[in-house]
Each structure stands twice: as C-alpha cells, then as structure tokens.
Amino acid sequence: MASCRVDFYVPSSDTPDGRYTLACRVTEKAFQSGKHVYLYCQTPDQLTQMDERLWTFSSSSFIPHGLLGKTDELVRVILGCDDPSPDVAEIVISMANTPVSTFSLFSRVAEIVGTDDSERQLARNRFKFYRDNGVEPVTHKV
C-alpha cells in the first residue's frame, strides 16, 4: 500500500470563519478528485456548522454530502464525529483536535489548523504525532 500523505492547512484569516471556509475549500478540491471523502469533525456543533456551510460557501457551486450513518454509499462526502474508517473514505479532512490515529489506512489526510493559540498548539501536537510515526507532513498557508 502506498504511504499516506498528510497536509496541514493553515488559514490566512485569524477568524474562526476562516477555518470553516478553508475546510470547505479543501473538501471541494477533494470532492472534485472523484474520491470518497470523510470530513472528521470534533463536535456535533462543528458538524452542524460544516453541514450548513458545505451547501452555501460558494455562490457558484455546492458540495453534495451526507452525515455518517444517515446517507447512502453513492454520496462521496461524508461528515461525522466518529473516528475515520477506510470503509467510508479514501481521504480524511480533519477538524478534530486529535490526530487521525488510523492515518496509514488512507491515501491522504488533510488537517485543518485552528486560528487561536490553543488550536495551533493542538495542531503542533498532531504534526509531531505524524512525524513520530514516519510521515513528513507538508504545511500550506492559504
């Protein structure tokens, strides 16, 4: 199996909205690749916000998606708070505070970095986890 690629996306905007918009943009790009995507949310509230934003973040497009356990297998973008499973997706986009412990089961993990100091420290911890497990993450400031 090919190794997993891990990317960290750091929003250029320091507002919480910047993180959500960035997550939508990364999800859209992953969706356009034709692969199945799992958007890993930290909390049910975050999941609800992402669910709403994926329908409306762009005036020229939307990302069809469903919630884990509440949609059919034809939907390529799934949102959930449960640990990612390779049965659901090939790509994980994570807004969680903890690393994707099963990262090696996926072709790609995209970590969306938060905007405040505590969220950035959690991202540093996730970065270290991947590095300690043999992956050299790539950071993108967008």
VMD Tcl script that builds the backbone (N, CA, C; Angstrom):
set m [mol new atoms 426]
animate dup $m
set s [atomselect $m all]
$s set {name element resname resid chain x y z} {
  {N N MET 1 A 0.845 -1.188 0.000}
  {CA C MET 1 A 0.000 0.000 0.000}
  {C C MET 1 A 0.885 1.244 0.000}
  {N N ALA 2 A 0.486 2.228 -0.776}
  {CA C ALA 2 A 1.234 3.483 -0.811}
  {C C ALA 2 A 1.110 4.187 0.533}
  {N N SER 3 A 2.111 4.985 0.848}
  {CA C SER 3 A 2.057 5.683 2.132}
  {C C SER 3 A 1.055 6.835 2.085}
  {N N CYS 4 A 0.584 7.191 3.248}
  {CA C CYS 4 A -0.388 8.269 3.385}
  {C C CYS 4 A 0.317 9.618 3.300}
  {N N ARG 5 A -0.278 10.528 2.556}
  {CA C ARG 5 A 0.217 11.899 2.509}
  {C C ARG 5 A -0.574 12.705 3.539}
  {N N VAL 6 A 0.137 13.487 4.352}
  {CA C VAL 6 A -0.511 14.320 5.367}
  {C C VAL 6 A -0.167 15.773 5.088}
  {N N ASP 7 A -1.206 16.603 4.961}
  {CA C ASP 7 A -1.041 18.036 4.728}
  {C C ASP 7 A -1.717 18.807 5.841}
  {N N PHE 8 A -1.059 19.865 6.293}
  {CA C PHE 8 A -1.643 20.791 7.261}
  {C C PHE 8 A -1.984 22.079 6.525}
  {N N TYR 9 A -3.229 22.516 6.653}
  {CA C TYR 9 A -3.689 23.748 6.020}
  {C C TYR 9 A -3.905 24.794 7.103}
  {N N VAL 10 A -3.159 25.891 6.986}
  {CA C VAL 10 A -3.211 26.978 7.964}
  {C C VAL 10 A -3.953 28.143 7.326}
  {N N PRO 11 A -5.092 28.559 7.880}
  {CA C PRO 11 A -5.849 29.662 7.281}
  {C C PRO 11 A -5.125 30.994 7.434}
  {N N SER 12 A -5.188 31.807 6.378}
  {CA C SER 12 A -4.557 33.131 6.435}
  {C C SER 12 A -5.386 34.089 7.287}
  {N N SER 13 A -6.685 33.834 7.384}
  {CA C SER 13 A -7.563 34.659 8.213}
  {C C SER 13 A -7.546 34.128 9.641}
  {N N ASP 14 A -7.432 35.029 10.613}
  {CA C ASP 14 A -7.397 34.616 12.017}
  {C C ASP 14 A -8.785 34.485 12.641}
  {N N THR 15 A -9.826 34.604 11.843}
  {CA C THR 15 A -11.177 34.464 12.383}
  {C C THR 15 A -11.599 32.996 12.333}
  {N N PRO 16 A -12.442 32.564 13.260}
  {CA C PRO 16 A -12.935 31.185 13.208}
  {C C PRO 16 A -13.592 30.868 11.861}
  {N N ASP 17 A -14.237 31.864 11.259}
  {CA C ASP 17 A -14.875 31.667 9.965}
  {C C ASP 17 A -13.848 31.268 8.908}
  {N N GLY 18 A -12.624 31.796 9.032}
  {CA C GLY 18 A -11.569 31.460 8.081}
  {C C GLY 18 A -11.265 29.975 8.071}
  {N N ARG 19 A -11.293 29.357 9.234}
  {CA C ARG 19 A -11.037 27.918 9.329}
  {C C ARG 19 A -12.139 27.123 8.642}
  {N N TYR 20 A -13.386 27.521 8.849}
  {CA C TYR 20 A -14.504 26.813 8.228}
  {C C TYR 20 A -14.491 26.980 6.709}
  {N N THR 21 A -14.207 28.187 6.251}
  {CA C THR 21 A -14.132 28.427 4.811}
  {C C THR 21 A -13.016 27.598 4.192}
  {N N LEU 22 A -11.870 27.554 4.858}
  {CA C LEU 22 A -10.753 26.751 4.369}
  {C C LEU 22 A -11.136 25.272 4.320}
  {N N ALA 23 A -11.807 24.785 5.332}
  {CA C ALA 23 A -12.249 23.383 5.334}
  {C C ALA 23 A -13.177 23.104 4.154}
  {N N CYS 24 A -14.049 24.047 3.840}
  {CA C CYS 24 A -14.941 23.891 2.682}
  {C C CYS 24 A -14.141 23.843 1.386}
  {N N ARG 25 A -13.153 24.715 1.245}
  {CA C ARG 25 A -12.332 24.750 0.028}
  {C C ARG 25 A -11.553 23.453 -0.154}
  {N N VAL 26 A -10.963 22.951 0.920}
  {CA C VAL 26 A -10.202 21.698 0.845}
  {C C VAL 26 A -11.145 20.530 0.537}
  {N N THR 27 A -12.326 20.531 1.139}
  {CA C THR 27 A -13.314 19.484 0.872}
  {C C THR 27 A -13.758 19.528 -0.583}
  {N N GLU 28 A -13.983 20.720 -1.106}
  {CA C GLU 28 A -14.388 20.856 -2.506}
  {C C GLU 28 A -13.318 20.283 -3.438}
  {N N LYS 29 A -12.066 20.609 -3.173}
  {CA C LYS 29 A -10.976 20.099 -4.014}
  {C C LYS 29 A -10.905 18.571 -3.940}
  {N N ALA 30 A -11.040 18.014 -2.743}
  {CA C ALA 30 A -11.018 16.555 -2.587}
  {C C ALA 30 A -12.212 15.920 -3.303}
  {N N PHE 31 A -13.382 16.534 -3.199}
  {CA C PHE 31 A -14.586 16.048 -3.878}
  {C C PHE 31 A -14.368 16.023 -5.391}
  {N N GLN 32 A -13.750 17.080 -5.916}
  {CA C GLN 32 A -13.509 17.170 -7.354}
  {C C GLN 32 A -12.537 16.104 -7.851}
  {N N SER 33 A -11.750 15.521 -6.953}
  {CA C SER 33 A -10.812 14.461 -7.342}
  {C C SER 33 A -11.533 13.149 -7.654}
  {N N GLY 34 A -12.814 13.068 -7.269}
  {CA C GLY 34 A -13.590 11.861 -7.521}
  {C C GLY 34 A -13.472 10.803 -6.440}
  {N N LYS 35 A -12.714 11.084 -5.409}
  {CA C LYS 35 A -12.515 10.117 -4.327}
  {C C LYS 35 A -13.559 10.323 -3.224}
  {N N HIS 36 A -13.734 9.302 -2.399}
  {CA C HIS 36 A -14.630 9.411 -1.248}
  {C C HIS 36 A -13.900 10.138 -0.121}
  {N N VAL 37 A -14.612 11.071 0.504}
  {CA C VAL 37 A -14.021 11.982 1.490}
  {C C VAL 37 A -14.791 11.880 2.804}
  {N N TYR 38 A -14.045 11.873 3.906}
  {CA C TYR 38 A -14.654 11.918 5.237}
  {C C TYR 38 A -14.206 13.201 5.913}
  {N N LEU 39 A -15.151 14.060 6.256}
  {CA C LEU 39 A -14.862 15.292 6.984}
  {C C LEU 39 A -15.053 14.988 8.467}
  {N N TYR 40 A -13.939 14.883 9.159}
  {CA C TYR 40 A -13.879 14.462 10.561}
  {C C TYR 40 A -14.022 15.688 11.454}
  {N N CYS 41 A -15.156 15.803 12.148}
  {CA C CYS 41 A -15.448 16.962 12.991}
  {C C CYS 41 A -15.208 16.628 14.464}
  {N N GLN 42 A -14.843 17.640 15.228}
  {CA C GLN 42 A -14.545 17.466 16.651}
  {C C GLN 42 A -15.813 17.313 17.490}
  {N N THR 43 A -16.840 18.106 17.171}
  {CA C THR 43 A -18.055 18.135 17.990}
  {C C THR 43 A -19.303 18.106 17.103}
  {N N PRO 44 A -20.446 17.720 17.656}
  {CA C PRO 44 A -21.693 17.793 16.889}
  {C C PRO 44 A -22.000 19.217 16.410}
  {N N ASP 45 A -21.666 20.236 17.214}
  {CA C ASP 45 A -21.892 21.621 16.798}
  {C C ASP 45 A -21.047 21.961 15.571}
  {N N GLN 46 A -19.796 21.555 15.583}
  {CA C GLN 46 A -18.922 21.797 14.433}
  {C C GLN 46 A -19.456 21.056 13.201}
  {N N LEU 47 A -19.937 19.834 13.405}
  {CA C LEU 47 A -20.508 19.065 12.307}
  {C C LEU 47 A -21.705 19.793 11.704}
  {N N THR 48 A -22.582 20.323 12.548}
  {CA C THR 48 A -23.752 21.061 12.067}
  {C C THR 48 A -23.329 22.287 11.266}
  {N N GLN 49 A -22.335 23.019 11.765}
  {CA C GLN 49 A -21.852 24.197 11.037}
  {C C GLN 49 A -21.277 23.814 9.677}
  {N N MET 50 A -20.478 22.748 9.637}
  {CA C MET 50 A -19.894 22.324 8.366}
  {C C MET 50 A -20.967 21.816 7.412}
  {N N ASP 51 A -21.960 21.113 7.928}
  {CA C ASP 51 A -23.070 20.629 7.112}
  {C C ASP 51 A -23.740 21.802 6.398}
  {N N GLU 52 A -24.032 22.866 7.132}
  {CA C GLU 52 A -24.671 24.045 6.544}
  {C C GLU 52 A -23.747 24.753 5.561}
  {N N ARG 53 A -22.498 24.923 5.917}
  {CA C ARG 53 A -21.564 25.679 5.080}
  {C C ARG 53 A -21.250 24.986 3.757}
  {N N LEU 54 A -21.205 23.666 3.753}
  {CA C LEU 54 A -20.889 22.961 2.507}
  {C C LEU 54 A -21.942 23.190 1.427}
  {N N TRP 55 A -23.169 23.503 1.835}
  {CA C TRP 55 A -24.210 23.801 0.850}
  {C C TRP 55 A -24.109 25.232 0.337}
  {N N THR 56 A -23.532 26.132 1.130}
  {CA C THR 56 A -23.662 27.559 0.803}
  {C C THR 56 A -22.358 28.333 0.668}
  {N N PHE 57 A -21.188 27.735 0.916}
  {CA C PHE 57 A -19.963 28.533 0.991}
  {C C PHE 57 A -19.576 29.173 -0.336}
  {N N SER 58 A -19.989 28.595 -1.455}
  {CA C SER 58 A -19.651 29.154 -2.765}
  {C C SER 58 A -20.934 29.470 -3.519}
  {N N SER 59 A -20.973 30.644 -4.125}
  {CA C SER 59 A -22.171 31.019 -4.880}
  {C C SER 59 A -22.252 30.273 -6.211}
  {N N SER 60 A -21.127 29.706 -6.669}
  {CA C SER 60 A -21.117 29.053 -7.978}
  {C C SER 60 A -21.158 27.524 -7.904}
  {N N SER 61 A -21.103 26.972 -6.693}
  {CA C SER 61 A -21.138 25.515 -6.578}
  {C C SER 61 A -21.585 25.107 -5.182}
  {N N PHE 62 A -21.851 23.816 -5.031}
  {CA C PHE 62 A -22.126 23.267 -3.708}
  {C C PHE 62 A -21.517 21.875 -3.666}
  {N N ILE 63 A -21.362 21.356 -2.484}
  {CA C ILE 63 A -20.763 20.034 -2.327}
  {C C ILE 63 A -21.831 19.090 -1.781}
  {N N PRO 64 A -22.345 18.185 -2.625}
  {CA C PRO 64 A -23.318 17.228 -2.108}
  {C C PRO 64 A -22.656 16.335 -1.061}
  {N N HIS 65 A -23.324 16.150 0.044}
  {CA C HIS 65 A -22.728 15.412 1.149}
  {C C HIS 65 A -23.818 14.823 2.037}
  {N N GLY 66 A -23.411 13.986 2.959}
  {CA C GLY 66 A -24.343 13.388 3.901}
  {C C GLY 66 A -23.668 13.157 5.236}
  {N N LEU 67 A -24.462 12.773 6.212}
  {CA C LEU 67 A -23.947 12.508 7.552}
  {C C LEU 67 A -23.696 11.014 7.722}
  {N N LEU 68 A -22.644 10.683 8.435}
  {CA C LEU 68 A -22.260 9.295 8.664}
  {C C LEU 68 A -23.446 8.506 9.217}
  {N N GLY 69 A -23.760 7.392 8.571}
  {CA C GLY 69 A -24.857 6.534 9.014}
  {C C GLY 69 A -26.231 6.987 8.573}
  {N N LYS 70 A -26.312 8.145 7.901}
  {CA C LYS 70 A -27.617 8.675 7.508}
  {C C LYS 70 A -27.678 9.003 6.019}
  {N N THR 71 A -26.844 8.347 5.234}
  {CA C THR 71 A -26.827 8.610 3.798}
  {C C THR 71 A -26.481 7.322 3.072}
  {N N ASP 72 A -26.639 7.316 1.747}
  {CA C ASP 72 A -26.308 6.089 1.022}
  {C C ASP 72 A -24.865 6.119 0.528}
  {N N GLU 73 A -24.399 4.979 0.069}
  {CA C GLU 73 A -22.992 4.828 -0.300}
  {C C GLU 73 A -22.603 5.602 -1.555}
  {N N LEU 74 A -23.563 6.117 -2.310}
  {CA C LEU 74 A -23.242 6.886 -3.510}
  {C C LEU 74 A -22.739 8.289 -3.185}
  {N N VAL 75 A -23.039 8.774 -1.993}
  {CA C VAL 75 A -22.578 10.103 -1.582}
  {C C VAL 75 A -21.084 10.019 -1.302}
  {N N ARG 76 A -20.305 10.913 -1.955}
  {CA C ARG 76 A -18.844 10.828 -1.845}
  {C C ARG 76 A -18.267 11.644 -0.702}
  {N N VAL 77 A -19.028 12.563 -0.122}
  {CA C VAL 77 A -18.529 13.351 1.007}
  {C C VAL 77 A -19.414 13.048 2.215}
  {N N ILE 78 A -18.781 12.511 3.263}
  {CA C ILE 78 A -19.489 12.129 4.484}
  {C C ILE 78 A -18.930 12.944 5.645}
  {N N LEU 79 A -19.817 13.455 6.495}
  {CA C LEU 79 A -19.414 14.191 7.691}
  {C C LEU 79 A -19.709 13.344 8.918}
  {N N GLY 80 A -18.809 13.402 9.900}
  {CA C GLY 80 A -19.050 12.676 11.130}
  {C C GLY 80 A -18.083 13.062 12.226}
  {N N CYS 81 A -18.421 12.643 13.444}
  {CA C CYS 81 A -17.555 12.867 14.609}
  {C C CYS 81 A -16.871 11.574 15.044}
  {N N ASP 82 A -17.244 10.450 14.431}
  {CA C ASP 82 A -16.620 9.168 14.762}
  {C C ASP 82 A -15.249 9.076 14.100}
  {N N ASP 83 A -14.381 8.252 14.676}
  {CA C ASP 83 A -13.067 8.043 14.076}
  {C C ASP 83 A -13.226 7.612 12.620}
  {N N PRO 84 A -12.361 8.121 11.747}
  {CA C PRO 84 A -12.455 7.781 10.320}
  {C C PRO 84 A -12.252 6.288 10.066}
  {N N SER 85 A -12.969 5.787 9.066}
  {CA C SER 85 A -12.859 4.384 8.670}
  {C C SER 85 A -12.576 4.303 7.174}
  {N N PRO 86 A -11.658 3.433 6.763}
  {CA C PRO 86 A -11.396 3.282 5.332}
  {C C PRO 86 A -12.582 2.682 4.581}
  {N N ASP 87 A -13.577 2.149 5.303}
  {CA C ASP 87 A -14.796 1.665 4.659}
  {C C ASP 87 A -15.633 2.818 4.124}
  {N N VAL 88 A -15.404 4.015 4.639}
  {CA C VAL 88 A -16.199 5.185 4.281}
  {C C VAL 88 A -15.481 6.080 3.274}
  {N N ALA 89 A -14.151 6.202 3.376}
  {CA C ALA 89 A -13.450 7.200 2.569}
  {C C ALA 89 A -11.999 6.823 2.303}
  {N N GLU 90 A -11.449 7.480 1.269}
  {CA C GLU 90 A -10.026 7.358 0.950}
  {C C GLU 90 A -9.247 8.556 1.482}
  {N N ILE 91 A -9.937 9.683 1.601}
  {CA C ILE 91 A -9.324 10.932 2.056}
  {C C ILE 91 A -10.038 11.384 3.323}
  {N N VAL 92 A -9.263 11.791 4.327}
  {CA C VAL 92 A -9.829 12.341 5.560}
  {C C VAL 92 A -9.454 13.812 5.637}
  {N N ILE 93 A -10.453 14.657 5.854}
  {CA C ILE 93 A -10.218 16.068 6.143}
  {C C ILE 93 A -10.599 16.239 7.603}
  {N N SER 94 A -9.610 16.595 8.410}
  {CA C SER 94 A -9.820 16.587 9.854}
  {C C SER 94 A -9.852 17.986 10.450}
  {N N MET 95 A -10.921 18.232 11.204}
  {CA C MET 95 A -11.028 19.437 12.014}
  {C C MET 95 A -10.962 19.061 13.495}
  {N N ALA 96 A -10.606 17.813 13.759}
  {CA C ALA 96 A -10.537 17.312 15.132}
  {C C ALA 96 A -9.275 17.811 15.829}
  {N N ASN 97 A -9.303 17.775 17.153}
  {CA C ASN 97 A -8.159 18.221 17.952}
  {C C ASN 97 A -7.094 17.146 18.102}
  {N N THR 98 A -7.441 15.920 17.751}
  {CA C THR 98 A -6.505 14.806 17.878}
  {C C THR 98 A -6.121 14.314 16.489}
  {N N PRO 99 A -4.951 13.684 16.363}
  {CA C PRO 99 A -4.555 13.180 15.047}
  {C C PRO 99 A -5.424 11.999 14.620}
  {N N VAL 100 A -5.412 11.728 13.336}
  {CA C VAL 100 A -6.110 10.561 12.799}
  {C C VAL 100 A -5.205 9.358 13.069}
  {N N SER 101 A -5.519 8.608 14.118}
  {CA C SER 101 A -4.626 7.524 14.559}
  {C C SER 101 A -4.505 6.418 13.518}
  {N N THR 102 A -5.511 6.278 12.671}
  {CA C THR 102 A -5.506 5.249 11.625}
  {C C THR 102 A -5.077 5.821 10.276}
  {N N PHE 103 A -4.284 6.895 10.296}
  {CA C PHE 103 A -3.916 7.610 9.068}
  {C C PHE 103 A -3.356 6.692 7.981}
  {N N SER 104 A -2.630 5.652 8.360}
  {CA C SER 104 A -1.981 4.790 7.370}
  {C C SER 104 A -2.978 4.010 6.510}
  {N N LEU 105 A -4.246 3.981 6.899}
  {CA C LEU 105 A -5.278 3.283 6.137}
  {C C LEU 105 A -5.861 4.140 5.019}
  {N N PHE 106 A -5.426 5.402 4.926}
  {CA C PHE 106 A -5.973 6.344 3.952}
  {C C PHE 106 A -4.888 6.807 2.988}
  {N N SER 107 A -5.310 7.253 1.809}
  {CA C SER 107 A -4.330 7.780 0.856}
  {C C SER 107 A -3.872 9.175 1.259}
  {N N ARG 108 A -4.755 9.896 1.955}
  {CA C ARG 108 A -4.417 11.273 2.302}
  {C C ARG 108 A -5.191 11.723 3.535}
  {N N VAL 109 A -4.522 12.555 4.353}
  {CA C VAL 109 A -5.159 13.228 5.483}
  {C C VAL 109 A -4.854 14.709 5.346}
  {N N ALA 110 A -5.900 15.530 5.411}
  {CA C ALA 110 A -5.746 16.987 5.386}
  {C C ALA 110 A -6.178 17.514 6.745}
  {N N GLU 111 A -5.237 18.065 7.481}
  {CA C GLU 111 A -5.507 18.631 8.805}
  {C C GLU 111 A -5.788 20.121 8.642}
  {N N ILE 112 A -6.945 20.585 9.130}
  {CA C ILE 112 A -7.307 21.999 9.065}
  {C C ILE 112 A -6.949 22.620 10.415}
  {N N VAL 113 A -6.006 23.552 10.395}
  {CA C VAL 113 A -5.481 24.159 11.623}
  {C C VAL 113 A -6.425 25.256 12.099}
  {N N GLY 114 A -6.634 25.321 13.408}
  {CA C GLY 114 A -7.467 26.366 14.002}
  {C C GLY 114 A -6.768 27.710 14.017}
  {N N THR 115 A -7.479 28.723 14.458}
  {CA C THR 115 A -6.969 30.093 14.361}
  {C C THR 115 A -6.475 30.674 15.674}
  {N N ASP 116 A -6.845 30.082 16.808}
  {CA C ASP 116 A -6.350 30.676 18.057}
  {C C ASP 116 A -5.135 29.896 18.568}
  {N N ASP 117 A -4.476 30.439 19.581}
  {CA C ASP 117 A -3.221 29.858 20.071}
  {C C ASP 117 A -3.387 28.423 20.567}
  {N N SER 118 A -4.478 28.139 21.278}
  {CA C SER 118 A -4.664 26.779 21.800}
  {C C SER 118 A -4.879 25.786 20.657}
  {N N GLU 119 A -5.630 26.202 19.626}
  {CA C GLU 119 A -5.849 25.323 18.473}
  {C C GLU 119 A -4.552 25.098 17.703}
  {N N ARG 120 A -3.733 26.131 17.616}
  {CA C ARG 120 A -2.442 25.978 16.913}
  {C C ARG 120 A -1.508 25.053 17.687}
  {N N GLN 121 A -1.562 25.102 19.014}
  {CA C GLN 121 A -0.744 24.180 19.803}
  {C C GLN 121 A -1.205 22.740 19.589}
  {N N LEU 122 A -2.510 22.532 19.527}
  {CA C LEU 122 A -3.033 21.194 19.242}
  {C C LEU 122 A -2.562 20.719 17.865}
  {N N ALA 123 A -2.510 21.633 16.893}
  {CA C ALA 123 A -2.022 21.283 15.551}
  {C C ALA 123 A -0.548 20.889 15.598}
  {N N ARG 124 A 0.240 21.596 16.402}
  {CA C ARG 124 A 1.661 21.230 16.553}
  {C C ARG 124 A 1.793 19.821 17.124}
  {N N ASN 125 A 0.930 19.489 18.078}
  {CA C ASN 125 A 0.942 18.141 18.657}
  {C C ASN 125 A 0.590 17.089 17.603}
  {N N ARG 126 A -0.402 17.399 16.746}
  {CA C ARG 126 A -0.779 16.467 15.682}
  {C C ARG 126 A 0.370 16.307 14.682}
  {N N PHE 127 A 1.001 17.426 14.327}
  {CA C PHE 127 A 2.135 17.405 13.404}
  {C C PHE 127 A 3.224 16.482 13.947}
  {N N LYS 128 A 3.531 16.627 15.237}
  {CA C LYS 128 A 4.557 15.803 15.888}
  {C C LYS 128 A 4.151 14.328 15.872}
  {N N PHE 129 A 2.870 14.040 16.103}
  {CA C PHE 129 A 2.389 12.657 16.062}
  {C C PHE 129 A 2.700 12.018 14.710}
  {N N TYR 130 A 2.353 12.715 13.635}
  {CA C TYR 130 A 2.596 12.148 12.302}
  {C C TYR 130 A 4.094 11.966 12.058}
  {N N ARG 131 A 4.879 12.964 12.404}
  {CA C ARG 131 A 6.332 12.886 12.218}
  {C C ARG 131 A 6.907 11.716 13.025}
  {N N ASP 132 A 6.451 11.568 14.269}
  {CA C ASP 132 A 6.925 10.464 15.116}
  {C C ASP 132 A 6.523 9.094 14.566}
  {N N ASN 133 A 5.513 9.089 13.692}
  {CA C ASN 133 A 5.038 7.838 13.093}
  {C C ASN 133 A 5.483 7.674 11.638}
  {N N GLY 134 A 6.556 8.376 11.271}
  {CA C GLY 134 A 7.193 8.146 9.979}
  {C C GLY 134 A 6.662 8.919 8.792}
  {N N VAL 135 A 5.806 9.904 9.033}
  {CA C VAL 135 A 5.269 10.718 7.942}
  {C C VAL 135 A 5.812 12.131 8.083}
  {N N GLU 136 A 6.221 12.718 6.978}
  {CA C GLU 136 A 6.679 14.111 6.989}
  {C C GLU 136 A 5.543 14.979 6.443}
  {N N PRO 137 A 4.751 15.594 7.329}
  {CA C PRO 137 A 3.634 16.417 6.865}
  {C C PRO 137 A 4.121 17.646 6.089}
  {N N VAL 138 A 3.264 18.112 5.187}
  {CA C VAL 138 A 3.529 19.319 4.409}
  {C C VAL 138 A 2.566 20.397 4.893}
  {N N THR 139 A 3.084 21.604 5.107}
  {CA C THR 139 A 2.255 22.715 5.594}
  {C C THR 139 A 1.954 23.681 4.453}
  {N N HIS 140 A 0.687 24.100 4.365}
  {CA C HIS 140 A 0.239 25.066 3.360}
  {C C HIS 140 A -0.411 26.231 4.093}
  {N N LYS 141 A 0.075 27.443 3.870}
  {CA C LYS 141 A -0.566 28.634 4.437}
  {C C LYS 141 A -1.420 29.246 3.340}
  {N N VAL 142 A -2.721 29.186 3.535}
  {CA C VAL 142 A -3.647 29.649 2.492}
  {C C VAL 142 A -4.721 30.553 3.057}
}
mol reanalyze $m
mol bondsrecalc $m
mol representation Tube
mol addrep $m
